[in-house]
Amino acid sequence: MNAGKPLLTTRRYELWQPGPGDLEGLVRLLEGKDMTRYLGPARADHFSQFERLSRNTGSWALYGYGTFYVRKRGEADLIANCGIFHSWRGFGKGMDDVPEAGWIVRQDHWGEGLAGEVMAAVLAWFDRVHGKRRIACMIEEGNTPSERLAARLGFKPCGQHLAEDDRTVLNLFERLPA
């Protein structure tokens, strides 16, 4: 865990900016039988998670926002990666050079309402600090729990994209300023 204090807290969780000690927690986050089912090329290995850590840190450094590493209050164990990061997907459709919301919850914490609690706090923080503006979101077709959460958070469907494997359909969403 990083030294210092979390940037945000919720009733049950602490939300930390990424730090160099988070690599092992990111690897563990993706371990589990179904963890990468809807995460495209993401894998529970040090190489791919170091890239994720570097991208997350870069979003914070360049834009002042990024994903948070989520821990239960007072605990060191990383149990989720949730937030709004700066994205460039490379396929247009409103997914390039934009804030993008995303959440990954460790499998042993599914069904606890973690992503909803954390993302509600993150969106409120983002609106307050960075102003209300369009935020994109991308969810692989079939990931119904994430699509339901996106709807509860105010995201509306805005298109689809066929991934590079020519089989995976990505449903695109956006949350527009009120």
N, C-alpha and C positions, 0 to 999 in steps of 0.2 A: 504494500500500500504506500501511497505517496505521503511525504511529510506534509504537515500543514492541516488545512481544514477543507471539507467538501465545499464546492461552490454553491450547491443547493441541497436542501433536505426536504423530504416529504414526511408524512406521518411515520412510515416504516423504513425509509431508505435514505442513504447518503449518495449524492451524485458528485463524482470526482472528475476532474479533467484528467486526461491520460498522462501517464508518467513512465519513465524507463523501467520501473519495477512491475509493470502490468503485463508483460509478455506471457508469463506462465498462466496467469488468470485468463487471458484471451484464448490460449490453447485449450485450457480446461473447459472454457465456455462452450466450445464447439464439439467437445467429446460427447458421445452418446449416440445411440442407434439412429435416431431420427433428426438429430440436430441440423444437419446440412441439407435436409430434404428440399427446402425452399430457399436455399442460399446460393444457388448457382455454383460458381467455382470455389467457394470458401471451403477450407479444410482445416482440421485441427492439427496443424503442424507449425513449427516455429517459423519457417520461411514465410508462409502466407499470412500468419498472424503478425509477424514483424512488419510486413507491408501494410496491414490494417492499422497497426499502432502508428506507423509513420504517417499514413493518410489522415488519421484522426487528429494527430498532433499538428500536422500541417494545416488542417482546416481551422483549428484554434489559433494558430500563429498568424495565418493570413487573413482570416475573416472575423475572428473574435467569437466564434461559435463552433461547435462540433459535437460529437457524441460524448456522452458521459459514461463513465464506468461506475456501475451501480453496485452498492454494497448494503447489506442490512446495517442499520444504525449500530455503530460501535464494533463492527466486525471487519476483518481484513479481506474476506473471501469475495472475489469479483463474481457476481451472479447475473449480470446483464450488461449490455452495451446498448444504450438508448439515447436518442437525441436528434439534433438537426445539424447536419454537416453540409459543407459546400461540395456540390457534385458537378461532375462533367461526365455524363454517360457516353457521349459520342454518337448518339443516334438521333439527336434532335428531339422533336415531339415535346418540347418544354422541359426536357431533362438535362439540358446543358447549361452550365454556369448559373446554377440556382441553389437555394437552400433546399435540402431534401431531408425528410424525416425518415427515421428507421429505428427498428428495435429488434434486438436478439436477446432472448431470455434463456438462461441455462435450463436444460431439460428437467432437472429436479426441482425447478421453481415454476413450471408451467401450471396454469390454472389458479394462481394466487392473486391475479389482478395486478401484478407488478407492472407490466408494460402500460396499462391504463393509468395507474397512479403516477408513474414517473413521467410519461409523455404529457399528461395534463399539466404537470408542474413545468416541464421543459417548454411547452408551447406558451404558457403564460409568461415565463421568463423571457423567451425569445421576443414575444410581442412587446414586452415592456422595455427591453434593452435595445433591440434592433428595429423596432417598429413593425407594425402590422404590414405584412406583404405576402405575396404568393409563396407557398411552400409545396414542393412536389413530394410524391411518395410512389414507390414502385413495389408491387407485391406479386409474386408468382401465382398464376392461376391455380386454384385448388387450396390455397392457404386461407381458408374461410375464417379462422379466428383472427388473423391479421386484418382481413378485409372488414370484419365487423368492428374491430377496434378503430381502424381508420375512419369508418363512418361515424362512430361515436365521437371521435376527435374533430369532426367537421370536414373531413376530406371527401371529395366527390369524384366519381370516375371522370377521366378526361381522355381516355384512349387506351390503346394496346400496342405492344411491341413484341415481335417475334425475336427471341434471343438468337445468338449466333449459331446455336446447335440446330436451328430450324425446327425445333419441337416444342420448346418451352415458351409459353405465352406469358408475358409480363403485363399485368393490368396496371395502368397508370392512373394516379389520383392527384388532386390538387386541393389545397386549402387556400381560399382566396380571402383577402382582407374584408372584414365586415364593413 
